Amino acid sequence: MPETNTSTATPRRFAVLGCGRMGRFHASRLLQDERSQVMALFDIDQSAAEALRRDLLPDAVVSSSLEGLLRRDDVDAAVICTPTSSHFEHVTACRQRGWAVLCEKPLADTAQATKRLIMSVRNDGPPFAIAYQRRSSALYRTLRREVLSGRWGAIRSVGSHTSERWQQTIAGTWRDDPEINIGGFLGDAGSHKVDALFFVTGLDVAEVFARSDKCGSRVEIVTSMSAVSTDGIPITMDFVGNANYLAEDLHVHCEEADLMIRDMRAWIARGNVVEPLTPMEEESQPVETFLNLLDGTAPNVAPVECAWPVFALTQATLESAAAGRAVEVLSQ
């Protein structure tokens, strides 16, 4: 029988790999859920792991090496929040150890590594999910429900705007290193919104034309793209990583209605009247949905297969911006 979210269930025992901002975020979620217990912490910067232990998890053990962490016999699952360039190594090692894995996005930093991880997870092994937060969000799940229901007719066009005060925070971090954070703002924070495009609409993208600007940083800060789906639907997306506030707008224009996320609320427009979109789906977050998956009480909302469309569109966008021409988006 699957475990339930009660105090009598045996907690899942977790290791957290990568103890920076996202490691702290997921660790705090694990701490708040009685179905989980954080046993071990690992970061290549041991001081980051020590700080997380001191601030939130005094009973967790800090491992000084990946090899030491993998020798532990008191861990069942791992949350991987290390830089993208380390994901292939860390995901592979944890899964070979038999641990279930929740991995931060993007899945990997190259096409070869992404494909190899997808094939490995597909074949067998413990549960695996990607921490695409919008797949747990009530806003995006509600919009997906309505768009894919078909009740509003076919999609005519899609527009997405993303802005964040991101460049102002990355100096001296791995996010400003093009060898580690490929694609800059688009590849890092923007990947959630690229995934949301596929999650909400179910579209496949055929071709993209893009422009990018590093704005004085070492990685891309501002990127805009104009794309077309495999069935000819126009898609526009822009990513502004040096804004002064956080915004995520997504407009899906259908034959009978416009379905939108605007100002962090869901809307529907018909006959030139804009109204709140109801009812809303339940709010959740990746740690909760991953624990639901492990309990067997819910399906995997972010399976490994969702990694390829995001990787392929991101890479085509960067190639287009560098070459100044339209680029085909590769299928897996």
WOZI-V504311 format. One record per helix or strand. SS is the DSSP state (a for helix, b for strand). FROM is the first residue (numbers start at 0). TO is the last residue. If there is no record, write none. Layout:
ss:SS from:FROM to:TO
ss:SS from:FROM to:TO
//
This chain:
ss:b from:11 to:16
ss:a from:20 to:31
ss:b from:35 to:41
ss:a from:45 to:54
ss:b from:60 to:62
ss:a from:65 to:69
ss:b from:76 to:79
ss:a from:83 to:95
ss:b from:99 to:102
ss:a from:110 to:122
ss:b from:127 to:129
ss:a from:132 to:134
ss:a from:137 to:148
ss:b from:154 to:164
ss:a from:166 to:168
ss:a from:173 to:175
ss:a from:183 to:186
ss:a from:189 to:200
ss:b from:204 to:212
ss:b from:221 to:228
ss:b from:233 to:239
ss:b from:241 to:253
ss:b from:257 to:261
ss:b from:264 to:269
ss:b from:272 to:275
ss:a from:285 to:294
ss:a from:305 to:322
ss:b from:326 to:327
//
